Amino acid sequence: MGWNKLVTDVADLAGMPESALAAAQAQAQAKEQEGYLLTLDIPSYLPVMTYCDNQALREEMYRAYSTRASDQGPNAGKWDNSPVMAEILALRHELAQLLGFDSYAYKSLATKMAKDPQQVLDFLTDLAKRARPQGEKELAQLRAFAKAEFGVDELQPWDIAYYSEKQKQHLYSISDEQLRPYFPENKAVSGLFEVVKRIYGITAKERTDVDVWASGSALLELYDEHNELRGSFYLDLYAREHKRGGAWMDDCVGQMRKLDGSLQKPSPT
């Protein structure tokens, strides 16, 4: 397990929603510990940065998150992935050279819309130029709000999400936690599949006769309007130890036409 922090006094987590406290307590109990276990997984990290009144804790977690798995920060070298990243870059360059590309960027773009790396850089530079004025305007508004309402003279990086949430509540009298009860997992997932069905005519059906790797994960098959199987995917919504963080998708089996003419159906996760 990477960086983690056990908090034994709930007062140090003042401002945190009940759902986040319950999750942190469950994390601790799973490790046979008393208190609230915080990690750098997004479901644990974001509630602290967004709701926790404890600025020192927000700073500690921000610094740990920003320098995770590196040779920088308070845990420099402890879980350093720098040598692995350097090896990946070297092998990617070697692969690109073997296949006749100037760089791995050119190889990657061979199957994408952009014609070359410079076009990508130009697009990103132009996007940043257009977005920066609005971003600076919103940051200035946030600074003014934090100063007027909380007497904060200077916003630190670990303050941005916290005071943004306070500003949202001040302006609109609403927070994500107030909306949470209206979107339990079963309703959110079934609602998503209903939208997919209306737009694309695709129906999702769960398979219960197959093994899955964790409680809460499931295999679903997708059928078109003619009840023909178009593909399948594994759904695994919750963060846990040893699982890649964040929201992501990857291929288990890609779609392809086999030599005998049959079509192999795709299966992502």
C-alpha positions as CSV (number, residue, x, y, z in Angstrom):
1,M,0.0,0.0,0.0
2,G,1.3,3.5,-0.9
3,W,0.9,6.7,1.1
4,N,-1.8,6.6,3.7
5,K,-2.7,8.4,6.9
6,L,-4.6,7.1,9.9
7,V,-6.7,9.8,11.6
8,T,-7.8,8.8,15.1
9,D,-9.6,12.0,16.1
10,V,-12.7,12.7,14.0
11,A,-12.4,16.4,14.9
12,D,-9.4,16.6,12.5
13,L,-11.9,15.7,9.7
14,A,-14.4,18.4,10.5
15,G,-16.4,19.4,7.5
16,M,-16.2,16.0,5.8
17,P,-19.5,14.5,4.6
18,E,-20.8,11.4,6.3
19,S,-20.3,9.3,3.2
20,A,-16.6,10.2,3.1
21,L,-16.2,9.5,6.8
22,A,-17.9,6.1,6.5
23,A,-15.6,5.2,3.6
24,A,-12.5,6.2,5.5
25,Q,-13.6,4.3,8.6
26,A,-14.3,1.2,6.4
27,Q,-10.8,1.5,5.0
28,A,-9.4,1.5,8.5
29,Q,-11.5,-1.5,9.6
30,A,-10.3,-3.4,6.5
31,K,-6.8,-3.0,7.8
32,E,-7.9,-3.9,11.4
33,Q,-7.2,-0.3,12.5
34,E,-9.2,2.1,14.6
35,G,-10.1,5.5,13.2
36,Y,-10.2,6.8,9.6
37,L,-7.8,5.8,7.0
38,L,-7.0,8.2,4.2
39,T,-5.2,7.3,1.0
40,L,-4.4,9.1,-2.3
41,D,-7.1,7.2,-4.2
42,I,-9.5,9.8,-5.7
43,P,-12.5,8.8,-3.7
44,S,-10.5,9.4,-0.5
45,Y,-8.4,12.3,-1.7
46,L,-11.1,14.6,-3.2
47,P,-13.5,14.7,-0.2
48,V,-10.6,15.9,2.0
49,M,-9.5,18.6,-0.5
50,T,-13.1,19.7,-1.1
51,Y,-14.7,19.6,2.3
52,C,-12.2,19.2,5.2
53,D,-11.8,22.3,7.3
54,N,-8.3,21.2,8.4
55,Q,-6.0,23.2,6.2
56,A,-2.9,21.4,7.5
57,L,-4.3,18.0,6.5
58,R,-5.3,19.4,3.1
59,E,-1.8,20.6,2.6
60,E,-0.2,17.3,3.7
61,M,-2.4,15.3,1.3
62,Y,-1.9,17.8,-1.6
63,R,1.8,17.6,-1.3
64,A,1.8,13.8,-1.0
65,Y,-0.6,13.5,-4.0
66,S,1.4,16.0,-6.2
67,T,4.7,14.2,-5.6
68,R,3.4,10.6,-5.4
69,A,5.6,7.8,-6.8
70,S,8.4,10.3,-7.5
71,D,11.8,11.5,-6.2
72,Q,10.2,14.7,-4.9
73,G,8.2,15.7,-1.9
74,P,7.9,14.4,1.7
75,N,8.2,10.8,0.6
76,A,10.9,11.3,-2.0
77,G,12.2,8.0,-3.3
78,K,9.9,5.8,-1.2
79,W,7.7,4.7,-4.0
80,D,9.7,6.3,-6.9
81,N,8.6,5.2,-10.3
82,S,11.1,7.4,-12.2
83,P,13.4,4.6,-13.3
84,V,10.4,2.7,-14.6
85,M,9.1,5.7,-16.5
86,A,12.6,6.3,-18.0
87,E,12.7,2.7,-19.2
88,I,9.2,3.0,-20.7
89,L,10.3,6.2,-22.7
90,A,13.4,4.5,-23.9
91,L,11.5,1.3,-25.1
92,R,8.9,3.4,-26.8
93,H,11.5,5.4,-28.7
94,E,13.2,2.1,-29.7
95,L,9.9,0.7,-30.9
96,A,9.2,3.8,-32.9
97,Q,12.7,3.7,-34.5
98,L,12.3,0.1,-35.4
99,L,9.0,0.8,-37.1
100,G,10.4,3.7,-39.1
101,F,9.0,6.7,-37.1
102,D,11.0,9.7,-36.0
103,S,9.5,9.4,-32.5
104,Y,6.9,7.6,-30.5
105,A,4.6,10.6,-30.9
106,Y,4.6,10.1,-34.7
107,K,3.9,6.4,-34.2
108,S,0.9,7.2,-31.9
109,L,-0.5,9.7,-34.3
110,A,-0.4,7.3,-37.3
111,T,-3.9,6.0,-36.4
112,K,-5.3,9.4,-35.1
113,M,-6.8,12.5,-36.6
114,A,-3.9,14.8,-36.0
115,K,-1.3,14.7,-38.8
116,D,1.8,15.3,-36.6
117,P,3.0,16.2,-33.1
118,Q,3.3,19.9,-33.9
119,Q,-0.4,20.1,-34.8
120,V,-1.2,18.6,-31.4
121,L,1.0,21.2,-29.7
122,D,-0.5,24.0,-31.7
123,F,-4.0,22.9,-30.7
124,L,-3.1,22.7,-27.0
125,T,-1.3,26.1,-27.1
126,D,-4.3,27.7,-28.8
127,L,-6.7,26.1,-26.3
128,A,-4.7,27.3,-23.4
129,K,-4.6,30.8,-24.9
130,R,-8.4,30.9,-25.2
131,A,-9.1,29.3,-21.8
132,R,-6.6,31.3,-19.7
133,P,-8.5,34.6,-19.5
134,Q,-11.7,32.9,-18.2
135,G,-9.6,30.8,-15.8
136,E,-7.9,33.9,-14.4
137,K,-11.2,35.7,-14.1
138,E,-12.8,32.8,-12.1
139,L,-9.7,32.5,-9.9
140,A,-9.9,36.3,-9.1
141,Q,-13.5,35.9,-8.2
142,L,-12.6,32.9,-5.9
143,R,-9.9,34.9,-4.2
144,A,-12.3,37.8,-3.6
145,F,-14.9,35.5,-2.2
146,A,-12.4,33.8,0.2
147,K,-11.1,37.2,1.3
148,A,-14.6,38.7,1.9
149,E,-16.2,35.6,3.5
150,F,-13.3,33.9,5.4
151,G,-10.6,36.6,5.7
152,V,-8.2,34.5,3.5
153,D,-5.4,36.8,2.3
154,E,-3.7,34.2,-0.1
155,L,-5.1,31.1,-1.6
156,Q,-2.8,28.1,-1.6
157,P,-3.2,25.2,-4.1
158,W,-4.7,23.0,-1.4
159,D,-7.3,25.7,-0.8
160,I,-8.8,25.9,-4.3
161,A,-11.2,23.0,-4.2
162,Y,-12.2,23.8,-0.6
163,Y,-13.2,27.4,-1.2
164,S,-14.6,26.6,-4.6
165,E,-17.1,24.3,-2.8
166,K,-17.8,27.1,-0.3
167,Q,-18.4,29.5,-3.1
168,K,-20.8,27.2,-4.9
169,Q,-22.8,26.7,-1.7
170,H,-22.9,30.4,-1.1
171,L,-24.0,31.3,-4.6
172,Y,-26.4,28.4,-5.3
173,S,-27.2,26.9,-1.9
174,I,-26.4,23.4,-3.3
175,S,-23.6,20.9,-2.9
176,D,-22.7,17.5,-4.4
177,E,-23.5,15.8,-1.1
178,Q,-27.1,17.1,-1.2
179,L,-27.5,15.5,-4.6
180,R,-25.9,12.2,-3.7
181,P,-29.0,10.5,-2.2
182,Y,-30.8,11.0,-5.6
183,F,-28.1,9.1,-7.5
184,P,-27.5,5.7,-5.8
185,E,-25.6,3.2,-7.9
186,N,-28.6,1.2,-9.1
187,K,-30.5,4.2,-10.3
188,A,-27.4,5.9,-11.9
189,V,-26.4,2.8,-13.8
190,S,-29.9,1.9,-14.9
191,G,-30.5,5.5,-16.0
192,L,-27.3,5.4,-18.0
193,F,-28.3,2.2,-19.8
194,E,-31.8,3.7,-20.5
195,V,-30.2,6.7,-22.2
196,V,-28.0,4.4,-24.2
197,K,-31.0,2.3,-25.3
198,R,-33.0,5.4,-26.3
199,I,-30.2,6.9,-28.4
200,Y,-28.5,3.8,-29.9
201,G,-31.1,1.0,-29.4
202,I,-28.6,-0.9,-27.3
203,T,-29.7,-3.0,-24.4
204,A,-27.4,-4.0,-21.5
205,K,-27.9,-7.4,-19.8
206,E,-25.9,-8.6,-16.9
207,R,-24.4,-12.1,-17.0
208,T,-24.6,-13.9,-13.6
209,D,-23.0,-17.2,-14.7
210,V,-19.4,-16.0,-15.0
211,D,-16.7,-15.3,-12.4
212,V,-15.7,-11.8,-11.6
213,W,-12.6,-10.6,-9.7
214,A,-14.2,-8.5,-7.0
215,S,-17.5,-8.1,-5.3
216,G,-19.5,-5.3,-7.0
217,S,-18.0,-5.9,-10.5
218,A,-20.1,-7.5,-13.2
219,L,-20.0,-8.6,-16.8
220,L,-22.6,-7.0,-19.1
221,E,-23.5,-7.9,-22.7
222,L,-24.8,-5.4,-25.2
223,Y,-27.6,-6.4,-27.6
224,D,-28.9,-4.4,-30.5
225,E,-32.6,-3.9,-31.6
226,H,-32.5,-7.3,-33.3
227,N,-31.3,-9.0,-30.1
228,E,-27.9,-9.6,-31.7
229,L,-24.9,-9.6,-29.4
230,R,-22.7,-6.6,-30.3
231,G,-20.1,-6.8,-27.5
232,S,-19.6,-7.1,-23.8
233,F,-17.8,-5.3,-21.0
234,Y,-16.8,-5.6,-17.3
235,L,-18.1,-2.9,-15.0
236,D,-16.0,-2.3,-11.9
237,L,-17.0,1.0,-10.3
238,Y,-15.3,1.1,-6.9
239,A,-11.8,2.0,-5.8
240,R,-9.8,-0.5,-3.8
241,E,-6.2,-1.4,-3.0
242,H,-4.1,-2.6,-6.0
243,K,-6.6,-1.2,-8.5
244,R,-5.6,1.5,-10.9
245,G,-7.1,4.8,-9.7
246,G,-9.5,7.1,-11.4
247,A,-12.0,6.4,-14.1
248,W,-10.6,4.5,-17.1
249,M,-11.4,1.9,-19.8
250,D,-9.2,-0.7,-21.5
251,D,-9.6,-3.5,-24.0
252,C,-9.7,-7.1,-23.0
253,V,-10.6,-8.3,-26.4
254,G,-10.8,-6.1,-29.5
255,Q,-13.2,-6.5,-32.4
256,M,-11.7,-8.2,-35.5
257,R,-12.7,-10.3,-38.5
258,K,-11.1,-13.7,-38.2
259,L,-9.6,-15.7,-41.1
260,D,-12.7,-17.9,-41.3
261,G,-14.9,-14.8,-41.8
262,S,-16.4,-14.8,-38.3
263,L,-16.5,-11.6,-36.3
264,Q,-14.8,-11.5,-32.9
265,K,-16.9,-9.3,-30.5
266,P,-15.1,-6.6,-28.5
267,S,-14.9,-6.8,-24.7
268,P,-13.5,-3.8,-22.8
269,T,-13.3,-3.2,-19.0
